[in-house]
Amino acid sequence: IAVASGADGVHLGQDDLPISAARKVLGDHKIIGASTHSVEQAQQAEREGADYVAIGPVFSTATKPGVGPAKGIEIIAKTKEKVNIPVIAIGGINSNNVEKTLKAGADGVAVISAVFKEANTGLATRRLSKKIGAIKKRK
């Protein structure tokens, strides 16, 4: 689907196509991200050719109940120490904890509930994006 649609890349979960297989299909010029739940999985994803990793769940989340307990903010710095690709925090990120998440070293965040639980998803997205921009300027 990514190739047919001309997508810039794909994000792969733990049960999706292996990174190496996706790289063969997409080539070196497309972005491949991988969901990881431990430092070891993040290191493995980097070895296999991921361009970035999402680590989490950092905080408790109801969106993906099967991913296990929250890893805590510490998982971000631990992962950053061990990989040389961007680390995206995922799981339970919202406007109340996004600042400490980014200050912990996350290169970015991925959210679902922070936007889709709001009545006006467009407004929620703009507000969160503006807040993230302000935080990154202060970094």
N, CA, C and O atoms as a GROMACS GRO file, in nm:
protein
  556
    1ILE      N    1   0.083  -0.119   0.000
    1ILE     CA    2   0.000   0.000   0.000
    1ILE      C    3   0.088   0.125   0.000
    1ILE      O    4   0.059   0.222  -0.071
    2ALA      N    5   0.195   0.124   0.080
    2ALA     CA    6   0.283   0.241   0.088
    2ALA      C    7   0.344   0.273  -0.048
    2ALA      O    8   0.352   0.390  -0.087
    3VAL      N    9   0.388   0.170  -0.119
    3VAL     CA   10   0.448   0.190  -0.251
    3VAL      C   11   0.342   0.242  -0.349
    3VAL      O   12   0.366   0.339  -0.421
    4ALA      N   13   0.227   0.177  -0.352
    4ALA     CA   14   0.121   0.215  -0.445
    4ALA      C   15   0.070   0.357  -0.422
    4ALA      O   16   0.033   0.427  -0.516
    5SER      N   17   0.069   0.399  -0.296
    5SER     CA   18   0.016   0.532  -0.264
    5SER      C   19   0.122   0.642  -0.272
    5SER      O   20   0.090   0.760  -0.265
    6GLY      N   21   0.247   0.601  -0.288
    6GLY     CA   22   0.355   0.700  -0.293
    6GLY      C   23   0.388   0.757  -0.156
    6GLY      O   24   0.442   0.868  -0.147
    7ALA      N   25   0.358   0.683  -0.051
    7ALA     CA   26   0.386   0.729   0.085
    7ALA      C   27   0.536   0.752   0.106
    7ALA      O   28   0.619   0.689   0.041
    8ASP      N   29   0.567   0.842   0.196
    8ASP     CA   30   0.707   0.870   0.229
    8ASP      C   31   0.771   0.758   0.310
    8ASP      O   32   0.893   0.750   0.319
    9GLY      N   33   0.688   0.673   0.369
    9GLY     CA   34   0.741   0.564   0.449
    9GLY      C   35   0.631   0.488   0.519
    9GLY      O   36   0.513   0.504   0.489
   10VAL      N   37   0.673   0.404   0.614
   10VAL     CA   38   0.580   0.322   0.690
   10VAL      C   39   0.623   0.318   0.836
   10VAL      O   40   0.739   0.342   0.869
   11HIS      N   41   0.527   0.289   0.922
   11HIS     CA   42   0.556   0.264   1.063
   11HIS      C   43   0.512   0.122   1.091
   11HIS      O   44   0.397   0.086   1.068
   12LEU      N   45   0.604   0.041   1.142
   12LEU     CA   46   0.578  -0.101   1.162
   12LEU      C   47   0.564  -0.134   1.310
   12LEU      O   48   0.644  -0.090   1.393
   13GLY      N   49   0.462  -0.212   1.342
   13GLY     CA   50   0.445  -0.263   1.477
   13GLY      C   51   0.524  -0.392   1.494
   13GLY      O   52   0.581  -0.443   1.398
   14GLN      N   53   0.526  -0.444   1.615
   14GLN     CA   54   0.601  -0.565   1.644
   14GLN      C   55   0.552  -0.687   1.566
   14GLN      O   56   0.630  -0.778   1.540
   15ASP      N   57   0.426  -0.689   1.529
   15ASP     CA   58   0.370  -0.804   1.457
   15ASP      C   59   0.355  -0.780   1.307
   15ASP      O   60   0.291  -0.858   1.238
   16ASP      N   61   0.413  -0.671   1.258
   16ASP     CA   62   0.405  -0.639   1.116
   16ASP      C   63   0.521  -0.701   1.039
   16ASP      O   64   0.602  -0.775   1.096
   17LEU      N   65   0.527  -0.670   0.912
   17LEU     CA   66   0.636  -0.713   0.825
   17LEU      C   67   0.771  -0.678   0.889
   17LEU      O   68   0.784  -0.569   0.945
   18PRO      N   69   0.871  -0.767   0.883
   18PRO     CA   70   1.003  -0.733   0.936
   18PRO      C   71   1.062  -0.609   0.866
   18PRO      O   72   1.036  -0.585   0.748
   19ILE      N   73   1.140  -0.533   0.940
   19ILE     CA   74   1.200  -0.411   0.887
   19ILE      C   75   1.282  -0.441   0.762
   19ILE      O   76   1.273  -0.368   0.663
   20SER      N   77   1.361  -0.547   0.765
   20SER     CA   78   1.446  -0.581   0.650
   20SER      C   79   1.363  -0.609   0.526
   20SER      O   80   1.402  -0.571   0.415
   21ALA      N   81   1.249  -0.675   0.542
   21ALA     CA   82   1.161  -0.704   0.428
   21ALA      C   83   1.098  -0.575   0.376
   21ALA      O   84   1.087  -0.556   0.254
   22ALA      N   85   1.056  -0.488   0.466
   22ALA     CA   86   0.998  -0.360   0.424
   22ALA      C   87   1.103  -0.276   0.350
   22ALA      O   88   1.070  -0.209   0.253
   23ARG      N   89   1.227  -0.282   0.396
   23ARG     CA   90   1.334  -0.205   0.332
   23ARG      C   91   1.357  -0.255   0.190
   23ARG      O   92   1.382  -0.175   0.099
   24LYS      N   93   1.350  -0.386   0.170
   24LYS     CA   94   1.367  -0.442   0.035
   24LYS      C   95   1.258  -0.392  -0.060
   24LYS      O   96   1.284  -0.364  -0.177
   25VAL      N   97   1.137  -0.382  -0.010
   25VAL     CA   98   1.024  -0.337  -0.091
   25VAL      C   99   1.031  -0.186  -0.115
   25VAL      O  100   1.008  -0.139  -0.226
   26LEU      N  101   1.061  -0.111  -0.010
   26LEU     CA  102   1.056   0.036  -0.017
   26LEU      C  103   1.183   0.100  -0.070
   26LEU      O  104   1.178   0.208  -0.130
   27GLY      N  105   1.297   0.035  -0.048
   27GLY     CA  106   1.424   0.095  -0.087
   27GLY      C  107   1.480   0.184   0.022
   27GLY      O  108   1.416   0.206   0.126
   28ASP      N  109   1.599   0.235  -0.001
   28ASP     CA  110   1.669   0.315   0.100
   28ASP      C  111   1.614   0.456   0.116
   28ASP      O  112   1.641   0.521   0.218
   29HIS      N  113   1.539   0.504   0.020
   29HIS     CA  114   1.493   0.643   0.022
   29HIS      C  115   1.362   0.665   0.098
   29HIS      O  116   1.318   0.779   0.114
   30LYS      N  117   1.299   0.559   0.145
   30LYS     CA  118   1.174   0.572   0.220
   30LYS      C  119   1.202   0.558   0.370
   30LYS      O  120   1.297   0.491   0.411
   31ILE      N  121   1.118   0.620   0.451
   31ILE     CA  122   1.133   0.619   0.596
   31ILE      C  123   1.065   0.495   0.654
   31ILE      O  124   0.952   0.462   0.618
   32ILE      N  125   1.136   0.427   0.743
   32ILE     CA  126   1.077   0.314   0.815
   32ILE      C  127   1.092   0.338   0.964
   32ILE      O  128   1.203   0.355   1.015
   33GLY      N  129   0.979   0.339   1.034
   33GLY     CA  130   0.978   0.351   1.178
   33GLY      C  131   0.929   0.221   1.238
   33GLY      O  132   0.861   0.142   1.173
   34ALA      N  133   0.964   0.199   1.364
   34ALA     CA  134   0.926   0.075   1.430
   34ALA      C  135   0.879   0.101   1.573
   34ALA      O  136   0.943   0.176   1.647
   35SER      N  137   0.768   0.039   1.610
   35SER     CA  138   0.722   0.043   1.749
   35SER      C  139   0.806  -0.054   1.831
   35SER      O  140   0.827  -0.168   1.791
   36THR      N  141   0.854  -0.008   1.945
   36THR     CA  142   0.934  -0.092   2.034
   36THR      C  143   0.886  -0.074   2.177
   36THR      O  144   0.827   0.029   2.213
   37HIS      N  145   0.912  -0.175   2.258
   37HIS     CA  146   0.866  -0.172   2.397
   37HIS      C  147   0.980  -0.194   2.495
   37HIS      O  148   0.956  -0.212   2.615
   38SER      N  149   1.103  -0.194   2.445
   38SER     CA  150   1.220  -0.208   2.531
   38SER      C  151   1.341  -0.150   2.460
   38SER      O  152   1.340  -0.131   2.338
   39VAL      N  153   1.445  -0.123   2.537
   39VAL     CA  154   1.570  -0.073   2.478
   39VAL      C  155   1.625  -0.176   2.380
   39VAL      O  156   1.675  -0.141   2.274
   40GLU      N  157   1.616  -0.303   2.417
   40GLU     CA  158   1.668  -0.410   2.331
   40GLU      C  159   1.595  -0.414   2.197
   40GLU      O  160   1.658  -0.430   2.093
   41GLN      N  161   1.464  -0.401   2.200
   41GLN     CA  162   1.388  -0.398   2.074
   41GLN      C  163   1.426  -0.276   1.990
   41GLN      O  164   1.433  -0.285   1.868
   42ALA      N  165   1.450  -0.163   2.055
   42ALA     CA  166   1.491  -0.042   1.982
   42ALA      C  167   1.627  -0.064   1.916
   42ALA      O  168   1.646  -0.025   1.801
   43GLN      N  169   1.720  -0.125   1.988
   43GLN     CA  170   1.852  -0.154   1.930
   43GLN      C  171   1.839  -0.250   1.812
   43GLN      O  172   1.904  -0.231   1.709
   44GLN      N  173   1.754  -0.351   1.826
   44GLN     CA  174   1.733  -0.447   1.718
   44GLN      C  175   1.673  -0.378   1.596
   44GLN      O  176   1.715  -0.403   1.483
   45ALA      N  177   1.576  -0.291   1.618
   45ALA     CA  178   1.514  -0.217   1.507
   45ALA      C  179   1.617  -0.132   1.435
   45ALA      O  180   1.617  -0.125   1.312
   46GLU      N  181   1.706  -0.068   1.509
   46GLU     CA  182   1.811   0.012   1.446
   46GLU      C  183   1.904  -0.077   1.363
   46GLU      O  184   1.940  -0.043   1.251
   47ARG      N  185   1.943  -0.191   1.420
   47ARG     CA  186   2.031  -0.285   1.347
   47ARG      C  187   1.966  -0.332   1.217
   47ARG      O  188   2.034  -0.352   1.117
   48GLU      N  189   1.834  -0.349   1.220
   48GLU     CA  190   1.762  -0.398   1.103
   48GLU      C  191   1.736  -0.289   1.000
   48GLU      O  192   1.688  -0.318   0.890
   49GLY      N  193   1.766  -0.164   1.034
   49GLY     CA  194   1.752  -0.057   0.936
   49GLY      C  195   1.642   0.044   0.958
   49GLY      O  196   1.610   0.121   0.868
   50ALA      N  197   1.582   0.045   1.077
   50ALA     CA  198   1.478   0.145   1.105
   50ALA      C  199   1.541   0.285   1.105
   50ALA      O  200   1.655   0.303   1.147
   51ASP      N  201   1.465   0.382   1.057
   51ASP     CA  202   1.510   0.521   1.056
   51ASP      C  203   1.476   0.592   1.186
   51ASP      O  204   1.540   0.692   1.220
   52TYR      N  205   1.378   0.541   1.259
   52TYR     CA  206   1.343   0.593   1.392
   52TYR      C  207   1.270   0.483   1.467
   52TYR      O  208   1.221   0.388   1.407
   53VAL      N  209   1.264   0.497   1.600
   53VAL     CA  210   1.186   0.404   1.681
   53VAL      C  211   1.087   0.482   1.766
   53VAL      O  212   1.113   0.594   1.809
   54ALA      N  213   0.973   0.420   1.788
   54ALA     CA  214   0.877   0.468   1.887
   54ALA      C  215   0.892   0.378   2.008
   54ALA      O  216   0.889   0.256   1.994
   55ILE      N  217   0.909   0.436   2.126
   55ILE     CA  218   0.929   0.357   2.248
   55ILE      C  219   0.812   0.382   2.343
   55ILE      O  220   0.770   0.496   2.363
   56GLY      N  221   0.762   0.275   2.400
   56GLY     CA  222   0.654   0.292   2.496
   56GLY      C  223   0.583   0.161   2.525
   56GLY      O  224   0.628   0.055   2.483
   57PRO      N  225   0.475   0.168   2.596
   57PRO     CA  226   0.408   0.290   2.635
   57PRO      C  227   0.482   0.362   2.748
   57PRO      O  228   0.518   0.300   2.848
   58VAL      N  229   0.504   0.490   2.731
   58VAL     CA  230   0.571   0.569   2.835
   58VAL      C  231   0.478   0.584   2.954
   58VAL      O  232   0.519   0.567   3.069
   59PHE      N  233   0.353   0.617   2.928
   59PHE     CA  234   0.252   0.631   3.032
   59PHE      C  235   0.141   0.529   3.006
   59PHE      O  236   0.134   0.469   2.899
   60SER      N  237   0.056   0.510   3.104
   60SER     CA  238  -0.056   0.418   3.090
   60SER      C  239  -0.145   0.462   2.974
   60SER      O  240  -0.171   0.581   2.956
   61THR      N  241  -0.191   0.365   2.897
   61THR     CA  242  -0.276   0.396   2.782
   61THR      C  243  -0.385   0.291   2.767
   61THR      O  244  -0.361   0.172   2.787
   62ALA      N  245  -0.504   0.337   2.732
   62ALA     CA  246  -0.614   0.245   2.705
   62ALA      C  247  -0.628   0.219   2.555
   62ALA      O  248  -0.704   0.131   2.514
   63THR      N  249  -0.555   0.294   2.474
   63THR     CA  250  -0.567   0.282   2.329
   63THR      C  251  -0.518   0.147   2.280
   63THR      O  252  -0.580   0.085   2.193
   64LYS      N  253  -0.406   0.100   2.334
   64LYS     CA  254  -0.350  -0.029   2.294
   64LYS      C  255  -0.328  -0.113   2.419
   64LYS      O  256  -0.217  -0.117   2.473
   65PRO      N  257  -0.433  -0.180   2.467
   65PRO     CA  258  -0.425  -0.250   2.595
   65PRO      C  259  -0.326  -0.366   2.599
   65PRO      O  260  -0.284  -0.405   2.708
   66GLY      N  261  -0.288  -0.422   2.487
   66GLY     CA  262  -0.200  -0.538   2.488
   66GLY      C  263  -0.051  -0.509   2.493
   66GLY      O  264   0.030  -0.602   2.487
   67VAL      N  265  -0.012  -0.382   2.504
   67VAL     CA  266   0.131  -0.349   2.498
   67VAL      C  267   0.202  -0.356   2.632
   67VAL      O  268   0.322  -0.334   2.640
   68GLY      N  269   0.129  -0.388   2.737
   68GLY     CA  270   0.191  -0.403   2.867
   68GLY      C  271   0.187  -0.275   2.949
   68GLY      O  272   0.130  -0.174   2.908
   69PRO      N  273   0.249  -0.283   3.068
   69PRO     CA  274   0.244  -0.169   3.159
   69PRO      C  275   0.328  -0.051   3.111
   69PRO      O  276   0.416  -0.067   3.026
   70ALA      N  277   0.300   0.065   3.166
   70ALA     CA  278   0.377   0.186   3.133
   70ALA      C  279   0.523   0.165   3.171
   70ALA      O  280   0.555   0.109   3.276
   71LYS      N  281   0.612   0.211   3.084
   71LYS     CA  282   0.756   0.197   3.105
   71LYS      C  283   0.812   0.312   3.188
   71LYS      O  284   0.920   0.299   3.247
   72GLY      N  285   0.741   0.423   3.192
   72GLY     CA  286   0.789   0.540   3.265
   72GLY      C  287   0.878   0.627   3.178
   72GLY      O  288   0.930   0.583   3.076
   73ILE      N  289   0.893   0.749   3.219
   73ILE     CA  290   0.967   0.850   3.145
   73ILE      C  291   1.114   0.810   3.126
   73ILE      O  292   1.179   0.853   3.031
   74GLU      N  293   1.166   0.728   3.217
   74GLU     CA  294   1.307   0.687   3.213
   74GLU      C  295   1.343   0.607   3.088
   74GLU      O  296   1.458   0.608   3.045
   75ILE      N  297   1.246   0.539   3.030
   75ILE     CA  298   1.273   0.457   2.912
   75ILE      C  299   1.323   0.542   2.795
   75ILE      O  300   1.395   0.492   2.708
   76ILE      N  301   1.286   0.668   2.793
   76ILE     CA  302   1.328   0.756   2.683
   76ILE      C  303   1.479   0.776   2.687
   76ILE      O  304   1.547   0.752   2.587
   77ALA      N  305   1.532   0.821   2.799
   77ALA     CA  306   1.676   0.846   2.812
   77ALA      C  307   1.755   0.717   2.795
   77ALA      O  308   1.861   0.717   2.732
   78LYS      N  309   1.705   0.608   2.850
   78LYS     CA  310   1.775   0.479   2.836
   78LYS      C  311   1.785   0.439   2.690
   78LYS      O  312   1.888   0.388   2.646
   79THR      N  313   1.679   0.462   2.615
   79THR     CA  314   1.680   0.427   2.473
   79THR      C  315   1.771   0.521   2.396
   79THR      O  316   1.848   0.477   2.310
   80LYS      N  317   1.765   0.650   2.426
   80LYS     CA  318   1.850   0.749   2.358
   80LYS      C  319   1.999   0.717   2.377
   80LYS      O  320   2.079   0.743   2.288
   81GLU      N  321   2.035   0.662   2.492
   81GLU     CA  322   2.175   0.625   2.519
   81GLU      C  323   2.222   0.511   2.431
   81GLU      O  324   2.342   0.498   2.406
   82LYS      N  325   2.131   0.428   2.384
   82LYS     CA  326   2.168   0.305   2.316
   82LYS      C  327   2.145   0.303   2.165
   82LYS      O  328   2.194   0.213   2.097
   83VAL      N  329   2.072   0.401   2.112
   83VAL     CA  330   2.050   0.405   1.967
   83VAL      C  331   2.093   0.540   1.911
   83VAL      O  332   2.102   0.639   1.983
   84ASN      N  333   2.119   0.541   1.782
   84ASN     CA  334   2.165   0.662   1.714
   84ASN      C  335   2.064   0.711   1.611
   84ASN      O  336   2.100   0.778   1.514
   85ILE      N  337   1.938   0.678   1.633
   85ILE     CA  338   1.829   0.723   1.546
   85ILE      C  339   1.727   0.794   1.635
   85ILE      O  340   1.729   0.776   1.756
   86PRO      N  341   1.639   0.874   1.576
   86PRO     CA  342   1.539   0.945   1.657
   86PRO      C  343   1.451   0.850   1.739
   86PRO      O  344   1.415   0.741   1.695
   87VAL      N  345   1.418   0.897   1.860
   87VAL     CA  346   1.333   0.822   1.952
   87VAL      C  347   1.204   0.901   1.974
   87VAL      O  348   1.206   1.014   2.022
   88ILE      N  349   1.093   0.838   1.938
   88ILE     CA  350   0.961   0.899   1.951
   88ILE      C  351   0.890   0.834   2.069
   88ILE      O  352   0.879   0.711   2.074
   89ALA      N  353   0.843   0.914   2.162
   89ALA     CA  354   0.769   0.861   2.278
   89ALA      C  355   0.625   0.833   2.237
   89ALA      O  356   0.564   0.911   2.164
   90ILE      N  357   0.573   0.721   2.285
   90ILE     CA  358   0.437   0.682   2.251
   90ILE      C  359   0.371   0.620   2.374
   90ILE      O  360   0.437   0.560   2.458
   91GLY      N  361   0.241   0.636   2.383
   91GLY     CA  362   0.166   0.573   2.490
   91GLY      C  363   0.130   0.670   2.602
   91GLY      O  364   0.213   0.704   2.685
   92GLY      N  365   0.005   0.713   2.602
   92GLY     CA  366  -0.044   0.798   2.710
   92GLY      C  367   0.005   0.942   2.707
   92GLY      O  368  -0.008   1.014   2.805
   93ILE      N  369   0.062   0.984   2.595
   93ILE     CA  370   0.113   1.121   2.584
   93ILE      C  371  -0.007   1.215   2.567
   93ILE      O  372  -0.096   1.190   2.486
   94ASN      N  373  -0.007   1.324   2.644
   94ASN     CA  374  -0.114   1.424   2.632
   94ASN      C  375  -0.058   1.562   2.665
   94ASN      O  376   0.061   1.577   2.691
   95SER      N  377  -0.144   1.662   2.664
   95SER     CA  378  -0.097   1.799   2.686
   95SER      C  379  -0.044   1.820   2.827
   95SER      O  380   0.033   1.914   2.850
   96ASN      N  381  -0.082   1.735   2.922
   96ASN     CA  382  -0.033   1.749   3.059
   96ASN      C  383   0.107   1.690   3.080
   96ASN      O  384   0.177   1.732   3.172
   97ASN      N  385   0.148   1.596   2.996
   97ASN     CA  386   0.279   1.533   3.018
   97ASN      C  387   0.374   1.547   2.899
   97ASN      O  388   0.486   1.495   2.904
   98VAL      N  389   0.332   1.615   2.794
   98VAL     CA  390   0.417   1.626   2.675
   98VAL      C  391   0.546   1.702   2.705
   98VAL      O  392   0.650   1.669   2.649
   99GLU      N  393   0.539   1.802   2.791
   99GLU     CA  394   0.661   1.880   2.820
   99GLU      C  395   0.766   1.794   2.888
   99GLU      O  396   0.882   1.795   2.847
  100LYS      N  397   0.729   1.719   2.991
  100LYS     CA  398   0.829   1.636   3.058
  100LYS      C  399   0.875   1.522   2.968
  100LYS      O  400   0.988   1.474   2.982
  101THR      N  401   0.790   1.480   2.877
  101THR     CA  402   0.828   1.376   2.781
  101THR      C  403   0.938   1.427   2.688
  101THR      O  404   1.037   1.357   2.666
  102LEU      N  405   0.921   1.545   2.635
  102LEU     CA  406   1.022   1.603   2.546
  102LEU      C  407   1.148   1.640   2.624
  102LEU      O  408   1.259   1.624   2.573
  103LYS      N  409   1.132   1.690   2.746
  103LYS     CA  410   1.249   1.725   2.828
  103LYS      C  411   1.329   1.601   2.868
  103LYS      O  412   1.448   1.610   2.897
  104ALA      N  413   1.263   1.486   2.869
  104ALA     CA  414   1.332   1.360   2.900
  104ALA      C  415   1.418   1.313   2.784
  104ALA      O  416   1.495   1.218   2.797
  105GLY      N  417   1.405   1.381   2.668
  105GLY     CA  418   1.491   1.349   2.555
  105GLY      C  419   1.421   1.298   2.431
  105GLY      O  420   1.487   1.274   2.330
  106ALA      N  421   1.290   1.282   2.436
  106ALA     CA  422   1.219   1.234   2.316
  106ALA      C  423   1.238   1.333   2.202
  106ALA      O  424   1.229   1.454   2.220
  107ASP      N  425   1.264   1.279   2.084
  107ASP     CA  426   1.276   1.363   1.964
  107ASP      C  427   1.140   1.407   1.914
  107ASP      O  428   1.129   1.505   1.839
  108GLY      N  429   1.038   1.337   1.955
  108GLY     CA  430   0.902   1.369   1.915
  108GLY      C  431   0.806   1.281   1.993
  108GLY      O  432   0.848   1.197   2.072
  109VAL      N  433   0.678   1.300   1.971
  109VAL     CA  434   0.576   1.221   2.038
  109VAL      C  435   0.474   1.173   1.936
  109VAL      O  436   0.452   1.236   1.833
  110ALA      N  437   0.411   1.062   1.968
  110ALA     CA  438   0.299   1.011   1.889
  110ALA      C  439   0.179   1.006   1.983
  110ALA      O  440   0.189   0.957   2.096
  111VAL      N  441   0.066   1.056   1.936
  111VAL     CA  442  -0.053   1.061   2.020
  111VAL      C  443  -0.174   1.006   1.945
  111VAL      O  444  -0.181   1.010   1.823
  112ILE      N  445  -0.266   0.955   2.022
  112ILE     CA  446  -0.396   0.915   1.966
  112ILE      C  447  -0.505   0.980   2.051
  112ILE      O  448  -0.577   1.068   2.004
  113SER      N  449  -0.518   0.935   2.176
  113SER     CA  450  -0.625   0.983   2.263
  113SER      C  451  -0.619   1.133   2.288
  113SER      O  452  -0.723   1.198   2.301
  114ALA      N  453  -0.499   1.189   2.295
  114ALA     CA  454  -0.484   1.332   2.321
  114ALA      C  455  -0.557   1.415   2.217
  114ALA      O  456  -0.594   1.530   2.242
  115VAL      N  457  -0.578   1.358   2.101
  115VAL     CA  458  -0.647   1.429   1.993
  115VAL      C  459  -0.787   1.372   1.970
  115VAL      O  460  -0.885   1.446   1.963
  116PHE      N  461  -0.797   1.240   1.959
  116PHE     CA  462  -0.923   1.180   1.917
  116PHE      C  463  -1.028   1.169   2.027
  116PHE      O  464  -1.144   1.140   1.998
  117LYS      N  465  -0.990   1.192   2.152
  117LYS     CA  466  -1.091   1.195   2.259
  117LYS      C  467  -1.156   1.332   2.270
  117LYS      O  468  -1.254   1.349   2.343
  118GLU      N  469  -1.103   1.429   2.200
  118GLU     CA  470  -1.157   1.565   2.203
  118GLU      C  471  -1.270   1.580   2.101
  118GLU      O  472  -1.269   1.515   1.996
  119ALA      N  473  -1.366   1.664   2.132
  119ALA     CA  474  -1.479   1.687   2.041
  119ALA      C  475  -1.433   1.750   1.910
  119ALA      O  476  -1.483   1.715   1.803
  120ASN      N  477  -1.338   1.842   1.917
  120ASN     CA  478  -1.286   1.908   1.798
  120ASN      C  479  -1.142   1.862   1.778
  120ASN      O  480  -1.049   1.921   1.833
  121THR      N  481  -1.124   1.757   1.700
  121THR     CA  482  -0.989   1.699   1.682
  121THR      C  483  -0.893   1.796   1.614
  121THR      O  484  -0.774   1.797   1.644
  122GLY      N  485  -0.943   1.875   1.522
  122GLY     CA  486  -0.858   1.973   1.454
  122GLY      C  487  -0.802   2.075   1.552
  122GLY      O  488  -0.683   2.105   1.549
  123LEU      N  489  -0.888   2.128   1.637
  123LEU     CA  490  -0.845   2.225   1.737
  123LEU      C  491  -0.748   2.161   1.836
  123LEU      O  492  -0.647   2.221   1.872
  124ALA      N  493  -0.779   2.039   1.880
  124ALA     CA  494  -0.691   1.969   1.974
  124ALA      C  495  -0.554   1.946   1.913
  124ALA      O  496  -0.452   1.960   1.981
  125THR      N  497  -0.551   1.912   1.786
  125THR     CA  498  -0.424   1.890   1.716
  125THR      C  499  -0.344   2.020   1.709
  125THR      O  500  -0.224   2.021   1.736
  126ARG      N  501  -0.409   2.128   1.672
  126ARG     CA  502  -0.340   2.257   1.662
  126ARG      C  503  -0.286   2.302   1.797
  126ARG      O  504  -0.173   2.351   1.805
  127ARG      N  505  -0.364   2.286   1.901
  127ARG     CA  506  -0.320   2.327   2.036
  127ARG      C  507  -0.200   2.245   2.081
  127ARG      O  508  -0.103   2.300   2.134
  128LEU      N  509  -0.206   2.116   2.062
  128LEU     CA  510  -0.095   2.031   2.103
  128LEU      C  511   0.029   2.060   2.020
  128LEU      O  512   0.140   2.065   2.073
  129SER      N  513   0.011   2.079   1.892
  129SER     CA  514   0.123   2.112   1.804
  129SER      C  515   0.188   2.244   1.844
  129SER      O  516   0.311   2.256   1.845
  130LYS      N  517   0.107   2.342   1.877
  130LYS     CA  518   0.158   2.472   1.920
  130LYS      C  519   0.237   2.458   2.050
  130LYS      O  520   0.343   2.518   2.067
  131LYS      N  521   0.184   2.379   2.142
  131LYS     CA  522   0.252   2.357   2.270
  131LYS      C  523   0.386   2.288   2.249
  131LYS      O  524   0.486   2.326   2.309
  132ILE      N  525   0.388   2.187   2.164
  132ILE     CA  526   0.513   2.116   2.134
  132ILE      C  527   0.614   2.212   2.070
  132ILE      O  528   0.732   2.210   2.106
  133GLY      N  529   0.569   2.294   1.978
  133GLY     CA  530   0.657   2.392   1.915
  133GLY      C  531   0.719   2.486   2.016
  133GLY      O  532   0.838   2.516   2.009
  134ALA      N  533   0.640   2.533   2.111
  134ALA     CA  534   0.689   2.624   2.215
  134ALA      C  535   0.790   2.553   2.305
  134ALA      O  536   0.892   2.612   2.343
  135ILE      N  537   0.764   2.429   2.339
  135ILE     CA  538   0.856   2.352   2.423
  135ILE      C  539   0.989   2.332   2.351
  135ILE      O  540   1.095   2.351   2.411
  136LYS      N  541   0.983   2.295   2.225
  136LYS     CA  542   1.106   2.271   2.148
  136LYS      C  543   1.188   2.398   2.131
  136LYS      O  544   1.311   2.392   2.126
  137LYS      N  545   1.122   2.514   2.122
  137LYS     CA  546   1.196   2.640   2.111
  137LYS      C  547   1.274   2.669   2.239
  137LYS      O  548   1.382   2.728   2.234
  138ARG      N  549   1.218   2.628   2.353
  138ARG     CA  550   1.284   2.652   2.482
  138ARG      C  551   1.397   2.554   2.510
  138ARG      O  552   1.482   2.580   2.596
  139LYS      N  553   1.400   2.443   2.440
  139LYS     CA  554   1.501   2.338   2.465
  139LYS      C  555   1.641   2.383   2.436
  139LYS      O  556   1.735   2.306   2.453
   0.00000   0.00000   0.00000
